Amino acid sequence: MRRCLQLARLGADSAAPNPMVGAVLVHEGRVLAEGWHKSPGTAHAERACLGSCGSSEVPPDAVMYVNLEPCAHHGRTPPCADLLIARGVKRVVIAHLDPFAEVNGKGVARLIAAGTGVLDGILAEEARWLNRRFITSMVKGRPYIILKWAQSPDGFIDQHPRAERAVQRISSAETDVLVHRWRAEEQAILVGSRTVVNDDPRLDARHVQGRSPLRVVIDRSNRIPEGSRVFDGLHPTLLLTGQERRGVNAEQAIISASEDPLQRVLSELHQRAVRSVLVEGGAELHARFIASGLWDEARVITGSRTIGNGNRAPRLTGQAMRSLDHGPDRIGLFINESQQALPSETWHW
């Protein structure tokens, strides 16, 4: 099962909105085949695993290990439970059930009805952590929310007055690459209008291999200049605006003055099957999420350069669950346990 999780992680920047899944076929202690789910529309992990065996007969005492319940419905691909039955796999070990309503026990039931032995609950907590984005989307009906900001040792998120319209670097170049890896692992990145007006950010993952997230911008009053990089068309942008704009390269969603902008943006993303969002806005946007308790994870980067004056960094109560040094920076991981369906001991960096 640990090998399944290793394989599943290979889809960290490509599998979404599907879950990350790995599969291993074992016979008498020897690995016969492996597979993992690469991207929507491609073979699920079980199919990729059995496909690497070709058409050869599966030994009757072989065991299929997979970190998520085999599917039992027709989506982009046929049901994996049916494939396992057809290929004669007689023993299946899984980490946990699939919370997707069209599966959620149906795959296991179909296997058992066909005479296949099923064992579940193996490394379940680690497997749930791996797919926390997918699980949150299925259970809570919203994306998994990650807050991220960089702050100076003296507690500021940016410096004032500003000399130019550009991103103010607080963390190191090494950490900047890590942040781009984080971006590639999430489906969307969210900022407010003030961040775009002040920084003109690209909001992409250009420093690493992998896809760039959907850029989501809240700008009710249309403050953002037309030539801003978020409208460059290089990557998709979703603009939540109070009035439709002309001349900007972005999908637009109209948000009324009476709507809660956080709830609206989460609803828009959930409708688009976006399982996770990285919030990289300024102090005000982060403060809204924190005040509402509407966040799952926070990654706080403390750089080495003091600022002395500017906007104060957001504040979280409690201690970081995990901290690590990354170059000259310190990164703290915070978990909002009130939002989690998983036990706190399952959360790790």
C-alpha positions as CSV (number, residue, x, y, z in Angstrom):
1,M,0.0,0.0,0.0
2,R,2.9,2.4,0.6
3,R,4.0,1.7,-2.9
4,C,0.5,2.6,-4.1
5,L,0.7,5.9,-2.4
6,Q,4.1,6.6,-3.9
7,L,2.7,5.9,-7.4
8,A,-0.5,7.9,-6.7
9,R,1.7,11.0,-5.8
10,L,3.0,11.0,-9.4
11,G,-0.4,12.5,-10.3
12,A,-0.1,15.4,-7.9
13,D,0.0,18.0,-10.6
14,S,-2.1,16.3,-13.2
15,A,-4.8,14.0,-11.8
16,A,-7.2,16.6,-10.6
17,P,-10.2,16.9,-10.5
18,N,-9.8,13.1,-10.1
19,P,-8.2,11.7,-7.0
20,M,-4.6,10.5,-7.0
21,V,-4.6,6.7,-7.2
22,G,-1.9,4.0,-7.5
23,A,-2.2,0.3,-8.0
24,V,0.1,-2.7,-7.5
25,L,-0.5,-6.3,-8.5
26,V,1.4,-8.8,-6.3
27,H,1.9,-12.5,-6.5
28,E,3.8,-14.6,-3.9
29,G,5.6,-11.5,-2.6
30,R,6.6,-10.3,-6.1
31,V,5.3,-7.2,-7.9
32,L,3.8,-8.3,-11.2
33,A,2.6,-4.9,-12.4
34,E,2.1,-1.3,-11.3
35,G,0.0,1.6,-12.5
36,W,-1.2,5.1,-11.5
37,H,-3.8,7.5,-12.8
38,K,-2.2,10.3,-14.8
39,S,-5.0,12.6,-15.8
40,P,-8.7,12.8,-16.4
41,G,-9.8,10.6,-19.4
42,T,-6.7,8.4,-19.1
43,A,-6.7,4.9,-17.6
44,H,-7.5,4.6,-13.9
45,A,-4.7,3.1,-11.8
46,E,-6.2,-0.4,-11.8
47,R,-6.6,-0.4,-15.6
48,A,-3.1,1.0,-16.1
49,C,-1.7,-1.7,-13.8
50,L,-3.4,-4.6,-15.5
51,G,-2.7,-3.1,-18.9
52,S,1.0,-3.4,-18.2
53,C,0.4,-7.2,-17.8
54,G,-0.9,-7.4,-21.3
55,S,-3.5,-10.1,-21.9
56,S,-1.6,-12.7,-19.7
57,E,-3.8,-14.5,-17.2
58,V,-3.7,-13.1,-13.6
59,P,-2.7,-15.8,-11.1
60,P,-5.7,-16.8,-9.0
61,D,-3.9,-16.0,-5.8
62,A,-2.6,-12.6,-6.9
63,V,-3.5,-9.5,-4.9
64,M,-4.4,-6.1,-6.2
65,Y,-3.5,-3.2,-3.9
66,V,-5.1,0.2,-4.6
67,N,-5.3,3.2,-2.3
68,L,-8.9,4.0,-3.3
69,E,-12.0,1.9,-3.8
70,P,-12.3,0.7,-7.4
71,C,-15.0,2.7,-9.2
72,A,-18.3,1.1,-10.1
73,H,-19.7,3.7,-12.6
74,H,-19.3,4.7,-16.2
75,G,-17.5,8.0,-16.3
76,R,-14.8,8.9,-18.9
77,T,-13.7,5.2,-18.5
78,P,-15.6,2.0,-17.7
79,P,-15.9,0.7,-14.1
80,C,-12.6,-0.6,-12.7
81,A,-14.5,-3.1,-10.4
82,D,-15.9,-4.8,-13.6
83,L,-12.4,-4.9,-15.0
84,L,-11.0,-6.6,-11.9
85,I,-13.7,-9.2,-12.0
86,A,-13.3,-9.8,-15.7
87,R,-9.5,-10.3,-15.4
88,G,-10.0,-12.8,-12.6
89,V,-8.5,-10.8,-9.7
90,K,-9.7,-12.7,-6.6
91,R,-8.2,-10.5,-3.8
92,V,-8.2,-6.7,-3.5
93,V,-6.8,-4.6,-0.7
94,I,-7.8,-0.9,-0.5
95,A,-7.0,2.0,1.8
96,H,-10.5,3.4,2.1
97,L,-13.9,3.8,0.3
98,D,-14.4,6.4,-2.4
99,P,-16.6,9.3,-1.1
100,F,-17.9,10.1,-4.6
101,A,-21.6,9.4,-4.4
102,E,-21.7,7.2,-7.5
103,V,-19.1,4.9,-5.9
104,N,-19.0,5.0,-2.1
105,G,-19.2,1.3,-1.3
106,K,-20.7,0.2,-4.6
107,G,-17.3,-0.9,-6.0
108,V,-16.6,-3.0,-3.0
109,A,-20.1,-4.5,-3.1
110,R,-19.7,-5.4,-6.7
111,L,-16.4,-7.2,-6.1
112,I,-17.8,-9.1,-3.1
113,A,-20.9,-10.1,-5.0
114,A,-18.6,-11.6,-7.7
115,G,-16.7,-13.6,-5.1
116,T,-13.7,-11.3,-4.8
117,G,-12.2,-11.0,-1.3
118,V,-11.8,-7.4,-0.2
119,L,-9.8,-6.0,2.7
120,D,-10.0,-2.3,3.4
121,G,-8.6,0.2,6.0
122,I,-4.9,-0.3,5.1
123,L,-3.0,2.9,5.6
124,A,-6.3,4.7,5.4
125,E,-5.3,7.8,7.2
126,E,-2.2,8.4,5.0
127,A,-4.4,7.7,1.9
128,R,-7.0,10.2,3.1
129,W,-4.3,12.9,3.7
130,L,-3.0,12.3,0.1
131,N,-6.5,12.9,-1.3
132,R,-7.7,15.5,1.2
133,R,-8.6,17.9,-1.7
134,F,-10.8,15.4,-3.4
135,I,-12.4,14.2,-0.1
136,T,-13.1,17.8,1.0
137,S,-14.8,18.5,-2.3
138,M,-16.9,15.4,-2.1
139,V,-17.9,15.8,1.6
140,K,-18.1,19.5,2.0
141,G,-19.1,20.6,-1.5
142,R,-16.4,23.2,-1.8
143,P,-12.7,23.3,-2.7
144,Y,-9.9,22.5,-0.2
145,I,-8.7,25.9,0.9
146,I,-5.0,26.6,1.4
147,L,-3.9,30.0,2.7
148,K,-0.4,31.1,1.8
149,W,1.6,34.2,2.5
150,A,5.1,35.5,3.1
151,Q,5.9,37.8,6.0
152,S,8.9,39.6,7.2
153,P,10.4,38.8,10.6
154,D,8.9,42.0,12.0
155,G,5.4,40.9,10.9
156,F,4.6,42.7,7.7
157,I,3.2,41.3,4.5
158,D,4.3,44.2,2.2
159,Q,6.0,47.6,2.5
160,H,4.6,51.1,2.1
161,P,5.0,53.4,0.4
162,R,5.5,51.5,-2.8
163,A,8.1,52.6,-5.3
164,E,6.7,50.6,-8.3
165,R,3.9,48.3,-9.4
166,A,5.7,44.9,-8.8
167,V,5.8,41.9,-6.5
168,Q,7.8,42.7,-3.4
169,R,10.0,39.8,-2.6
170,I,10.1,38.7,1.1
171,S,11.1,35.1,0.8
172,S,14.2,33.7,-1.0
173,A,14.5,32.5,-4.6
174,E,14.7,28.9,-3.4
175,T,11.3,29.3,-1.6
176,D,9.9,31.0,-4.7
177,V,10.5,27.8,-6.6
178,L,8.8,25.8,-3.9
179,V,5.8,28.1,-4.0
180,H,5.5,27.4,-7.8
181,R,5.5,23.7,-7.0
182,W,2.6,24.3,-4.6
183,R,0.8,26.3,-7.4
184,A,1.2,23.4,-9.8
185,E,-0.4,21.0,-7.3
186,E,-3.5,23.1,-6.9
187,Q,-6.2,23.7,-9.5
188,A,-6.9,27.4,-8.7
189,I,-5.1,30.4,-7.2
190,L,-7.1,33.2,-5.7
191,V,-6.3,36.9,-5.2
192,G,-8.2,40.1,-4.6
193,S,-8.1,43.3,-6.7
194,R,-5.6,45.1,-4.5
195,T,-3.0,42.4,-5.0
196,V,-3.3,42.7,-8.8
197,V,-3.3,46.6,-8.7
198,N,-0.2,46.7,-6.4
199,D,1.8,43.7,-7.7
200,D,0.7,42.9,-11.2
201,P,1.5,39.2,-10.6
202,R,1.5,36.4,-13.2
203,L,0.1,33.8,-10.8
204,D,1.5,30.9,-12.8
205,A,3.9,28.0,-12.1
206,R,6.6,29.0,-14.6
207,H,9.6,28.0,-12.3
208,V,8.6,24.3,-12.3
209,Q,7.3,21.6,-14.7
210,G,3.6,21.2,-14.4
211,R,0.3,23.0,-15.1
212,S,-0.4,26.5,-14.0
213,P,-3.6,26.9,-11.9
214,L,-6.8,28.7,-12.9
215,R,-6.2,32.3,-11.9
216,V,-9.2,33.6,-9.9
217,V,-9.6,37.3,-9.2
218,I,-12.2,39.1,-7.1
219,D,-12.6,42.7,-8.4
220,R,-16.1,44.0,-7.7
221,S,-15.4,47.6,-8.6
222,N,-13.3,46.9,-11.7
223,R,-10.1,48.5,-10.3
224,I,-7.7,46.3,-12.2
225,P,-6.0,47.9,-15.3
226,E,-6.8,46.2,-18.6
227,G,-3.1,45.4,-19.3
228,S,-2.5,43.5,-16.2
229,R,-0.8,40.1,-16.5
230,V,-3.7,38.2,-15.2
231,F,-5.5,39.1,-18.4
232,D,-2.6,38.1,-20.7
233,G,-4.4,35.0,-22.0
234,L,-1.4,32.7,-21.3
235,H,-3.4,30.8,-18.7
236,P,-7.2,30.8,-17.9
237,T,-8.5,33.6,-15.6
238,L,-11.8,33.7,-13.8
239,L,-12.8,37.3,-12.9
240,L,-15.6,37.9,-10.3
241,T,-16.8,41.4,-11.0
242,G,-19.7,43.6,-10.1
243,Q,-20.2,44.6,-13.7
244,E,-19.1,42.9,-16.9
245,R,-15.9,44.3,-18.4
246,R,-14.9,44.6,-22.0
247,G,-11.4,44.3,-23.2
248,V,-10.1,41.8,-20.7
249,N,-9.1,38.2,-21.5
250,A,-11.0,36.4,-18.8
251,E,-14.1,34.4,-18.1
252,Q,-16.4,36.6,-16.0
253,A,-18.9,35.9,-13.2
254,I,-21.1,38.8,-12.0
255,I,-21.2,39.1,-8.2
256,S,-23.8,41.4,-6.6
257,A,-23.1,43.8,-3.7
258,S,-25.2,41.7,-1.4
259,E,-23.3,38.4,-2.0
260,D,-20.6,37.0,0.3
261,P,-17.6,37.0,-2.1
262,L,-16.0,34.1,-0.4
263,Q,-19.0,31.8,-0.6
264,R,-19.6,32.9,-4.2
265,V,-16.1,32.2,-5.4
266,L,-16.1,28.8,-3.7
267,S,-19.4,28.0,-5.3
268,E,-18.1,29.0,-8.7
269,L,-15.1,26.8,-8.3
270,H,-17.0,23.8,-7.0
271,Q,-19.3,24.0,-10.0
272,R,-16.2,23.8,-12.2
273,A,-15.0,20.7,-10.4
274,V,-12.1,22.6,-8.9
275,R,-11.0,20.6,-5.9
276,S,-8.5,23.0,-4.3
277,V,-7.6,26.7,-4.2
278,L,-4.4,28.4,-3.1
279,V,-5.2,31.8,-1.6
280,E,-2.3,34.2,-2.3
281,G,-4.1,37.5,-1.8
282,G,-3.1,40.3,0.5
283,A,-3.8,40.8,4.2
284,E,-7.5,41.7,3.7
285,L,-8.5,38.7,1.7
286,H,-6.6,36.3,4.1
287,A,-8.2,38.1,7.1
288,R,-11.7,37.4,5.6
289,F,-11.0,33.7,5.3
290,I,-9.5,33.5,8.8
291,A,-12.4,35.4,10.4
292,S,-14.9,33.2,8.8
293,G,-13.0,30.0,9.8
294,L,-13.3,29.0,6.1
295,W,-9.9,27.5,5.5
296,D,-8.3,24.1,5.8
297,E,-4.5,24.6,5.7
298,A,-2.2,27.6,5.9
299,R,1.4,27.8,4.8
300,V,3.2,30.8,6.4
301,I,6.6,31.8,5.1
302,T,8.8,34.0,7.2
303,G,11.6,35.6,5.3
304,S,14.9,37.1,6.6
305,R,14.4,40.7,5.4
306,T,12.8,43.2,7.7
307,I,10.4,45.7,6.3
308,G,9.7,48.2,9.1
309,N,6.4,49.6,7.8
310,G,3.5,48.5,5.7
311,N,0.5,46.1,6.0
312,R,0.6,43.8,8.9
313,A,0.6,40.1,8.1
314,P,-2.5,38.0,8.9
315,R,-2.5,36.3,12.3
316,L,-3.5,32.7,13.2
317,T,-4.2,31.5,16.7
318,G,-2.2,28.5,17.9
319,Q,1.1,27.1,17.0
320,A,2.2,25.7,13.7
321,M,1.7,21.9,13.5
322,R,4.9,21.6,11.6
323,S,7.8,23.9,10.8
324,L,10.8,23.6,8.5
325,D,13.7,25.7,7.3
326,H,13.9,26.3,3.6
327,G,17.0,28.2,2.6
328,P,17.0,31.3,4.7
329,D,13.3,31.1,5.3
330,R,11.1,29.4,7.9
331,I,7.8,27.8,6.8
332,G,5.0,27.0,9.2
333,L,2.1,24.6,8.5
334,F,-1.1,25.3,10.2
335,I,-4.2,23.1,10.1
336,N,-7.8,24.3,10.8
337,E,-8.9,21.2,12.7
338,S,-12.5,22.6,13.1
339,Q,-12.9,22.1,9.3
340,Q,-11.4,18.7,9.1
341,A,-13.1,15.3,8.9
342,L,-9.8,13.6,9.5
343,P,-8.1,13.1,12.9
344,S,-5.4,15.6,13.6
345,E,-2.7,12.9,13.9
346,T,-3.1,12.2,10.2
347,W,-1.9,15.6,9.1
348,H,1.8,15.9,8.3
349,W,4.0,18.0,6.0
